[in-house]
Amino acid sequence: MPVKYIPYYPNTVQGQAILDNIIRNRRVLRYRDNDKVYERIQRGMPYYEMEKIEVVGVGSQPAKKNENMLIRGECISACAYLKDKNIKVDLAYIDPPFASGADYARKVYLRKNPKIAEAIAKAEEELELEELRVFEEKMYGDIWNKEDYLNWMYENLQAIKSVMSETASIYVHLDWHIGHYVKVLMDEVFGEGNFKNEIAWCYSGGAVPVDRFPKKHDTIYWYSKSNEEWIYIPEYRDYSKKTQQRGRTQVKGSDAKLRAEGTPINDWWVDIAPVTSPTDHEKMYYATQKPKALLERIIKASSNEGMIVADFFGGSGVTAKVAHDLKRKFIHCDVGINSIQTTRDRLVAAGAEFDIYDIQDGVSLFRNPVQTMDKLKSLITGLKNEDALDSFWEGGIQDSKLGLVPVYIPNLLDHSTKVLDIPLINRIINEAMPDLPDGTKQVIVFYVDIENDAELKKFISEYNATGMDIVLRDLKSILDDVVINDEINYQIKESKTGFKIEIKSFISDRLIQKIDAYNQKKSLNSSRKDIFDEDSKENEEGNGNRIKKKMLTPISISRHGLELIELISLDCTSKDGIWKSDFELKIDKNGYVILNGKKTKDLWNTKIVSDKKPLRMKIRNIAGDESIIIIDNHS
Ligand SMILES: C[S@@+](CC[C@H](N)C(=O)[O-])C[C@H]1O[C@@H](n2cnc3c(N)ncnc32)[C@H](O)[C@@H]1O
């Protein structure tokens, strides 16, 4: 019996610890008395219609079917689909957002103006014009509070587990930001007994802090579904010179021979370099892209040829590409359209065959969820950030009669908030609204879907005792109005050898607006002091004018806008329905043509030629928006 108890700190720092937030109840983790996760898991994975939008390869022949899939949509909904179709995966690798607190952006490269491409290419040998042709756009957001992240991750892990075959493994790639917390979740979801390894992937390069050790490793957790049977094919490396010299024995003079294959690779990997250098041939210009060698090691260790390898946060498509190269089947899923396009093009170049699906989850995504959120916010007239409101509210609208009207927008990165249901409206009424400033008369709640309209309205009328009105608004209607197609002008000519389409002009209001906004931001950021400082710094190196010019020259595009085109695809099979690319021409970031996935040494010259009659043409702009037009053979 202790003599006394010395007080310590019974309360954890808010938002930091999860262990005392969790109680085990019905084998489902629960956060304090919050039942949300439990209710959502009880309800099941949200299943939406899947629209097949493109077939690449054999799938176009009616008798055959592609087993490889690219799915645009959330992990949890992709799993719902696979489960419904009884498709099991044999290996899952996921590299989800790390909760790093960052918004990831990608560089968007204007292509060379094809009308003067040769001249530009020549000029570039002398002048570094890179800065002038590049702007950035948000790709995906990674800003979460820990609890929301862990709730979300918990559901994703449960969803993935539900589609894993009995002998399957899962590898979850994270780092110091959240890895240890997710390890706890994985113990819960997969069972501590199924933990196999915590792999440290070590690398070097990048920024080095002065106040602590440089953080130079990621952590990959490997669990199997079953503790009886799983695949592990060890990889060996050669014994050290010393061991070889003494005849591959454990110690000098011993008779016991070490195994012939070499020594097995252990759980810290120091021999795989990250993809960093722009000249790296595997670089896809996708933030957080992982190297092929990393996936090669994982896929070879935990799967056999012919098995299905899935990546539900697929990014640049590294898992699908390596799985294909290693003769496995692949499923690639990602919420962002840029991921699907990057992966599609990567796999086309590799000669893979696959189908592309789009999950019809309610919001026609404007490239990706982060950009859709930004777009939505900009479209809600009068919406502004308001200091008086906490972060639950997206902001408020100042109304002359009602005063400040707080606005709630669901987080498109988190599927659970998209559906307006009783638990969510309950939270709004009982947690969020009571904290609003005195005198608030109305709130606006945007939704993507309502679970049960009548029940929800009944709940509001019975339980809303706040004295404030709740106005419900459908988010989808806002977006549908604004997605305008790019305008394509072309001329088609038929000759003995086939059809030649010349693109005359390409007008993309979406991109023009984006470039204007980028130029404005840049000119605001480059204050006179910056210019002076950079100037003098460069002057010391002897070429001050160059920097000055670079900082002040806005990005401009020609009147015909052809440098905004990334890919042209011709469907010669059908005028409607699922896309089949019979001829495609991609323009790489240096202006060179990639024809049907094969690199060429030709600069693009505004034309695309096909030996079959094109029925439809799809043009993808450099930010990833796609426009389709039916070909009029008389234009
Ligand atoms: C760290 S990146 C993956 C990078 C990838 N391993 C590679 O090597 O290119 C995370 C990806 O997850 C995607 N993502 C975020 N939330 C998602 C969700 N709920 N479902 C599916 N994908 C999601 C993002 O769009 C992003 O491409």
The ligand as an SDF file (V2000), in Angstrom:
LIG
                    3D

 27 29  0  0  0  0  0  0  0  0999 V2000
    1.1530   10.3090  -49.9170 C   0  0  0  0  0  0  0  0  0  0  0  0
    0.2050   10.3240  -51.3630 S   0  0  0  0  0  0  0  0  0  0  0  0
    0.5490    8.7720  -52.0930 C   0  0  0  0  0  0  0  0  0  0  0  0
    1.8140    8.7880  -52.9040 C   0  0  0  0  0  0  0  0  0  0  0  0
    2.0750    7.4790  -53.6180 C   0  0  0  0  0  0  0  0  0  0  0  0
    2.4590    6.4260  -52.7260 N   0  0  0  0  0  0  0  0  0  0  0  0
    3.1560    7.6510  -54.6670 C   0  0  0  0  0  0  0  0  0  0  0  0
    4.2080    7.0200  -54.5440 O   0  0  0  0  0  0  0  0  0  0  0  0
    2.9520    8.4370  -55.5900 O   0  0  0  0  0  0  0  0  0  0  0  0
   -1.4240   10.1410  -50.7490 C   0  0  0  0  0  0  0  0  0  0  0  0
   -2.5150   10.0840  -51.8030 C   0  0  0  0  0  0  0  0  0  0  0  0
   -3.7510    9.7710  -51.1570 O   0  0  0  0  0  0  0  0  0  0  0  0
   -4.7980   10.4130  -51.8610 C   0  0  0  0  0  0  0  0  0  0  0  0
   -5.9530   10.4270  -50.9480 N   0  0  0  0  0  0  0  0  0  0  0  0
   -6.2110   11.2630  -49.9080 C   0  0  0  0  0  0  0  0  0  0  0  0
   -7.3460   10.8930  -49.2920 N   0  0  0  0  0  0  0  0  0  0  0  0
   -7.8130    9.7930  -49.9370 C   0  0  0  0  0  0  0  0  0  0  0  0
   -8.9460    8.9290  -49.7480 C   0  0  0  0  0  0  0  0  0  0  0  0
   -9.8250    9.1100  -48.7760 N   0  0  0  0  0  0  0  0  0  0  0  0
   -9.1030    7.8820  -50.5930 N   0  0  0  0  0  0  0  0  0  0  0  0
   -8.2070    7.6660  -51.5990 C   0  0  0  0  0  0  0  0  0  0  0  0
   -7.1300    8.4520  -51.8210 N   0  0  0  0  0  0  0  0  0  0  0  0
   -6.9330    9.4910  -50.9960 C   0  0  0  0  0  0  0  0  0  0  0  0
   -4.2200   11.7480  -52.2640 C   0  0  0  0  0  0  0  0  0  0  0  0
   -4.8960   12.2750  -53.3840 O   0  0  0  0  0  0  0  0  0  0  0  0
   -2.7570   11.3700  -52.5830 C   0  0  0  0  0  0  0  0  0  0  0  0
   -2.5870   11.1090  -53.9460 O   0  0  0  0  0  0  0  0  0  0  0  0
  1  2  1  0
  2  3  1  0
  2 10  1  0
  3  4  1  0
  4  5  1  0
  5  6  1  0
  5  7  1  0
  7  8  2  0
  7  9  1  0
 10 11  1  0
 11 12  1  0
 11 26  1  0
 12 13  1  0
 13 14  1  0
 13 24  1  0
 14 15  1  0
 14 23  1  0
 15 16  2  0
 16 17  1  0
 17 18  1  0
 17 23  2  0
 18 19  1  0
 18 20  2  0
 20 21  1  0
 21 22  2  0
 22 23  1  0
 24 25  1  0
 24 26  1  0
 26 27  1  0
M  CHG  2   2   1   9  -1
M  END
$$$$
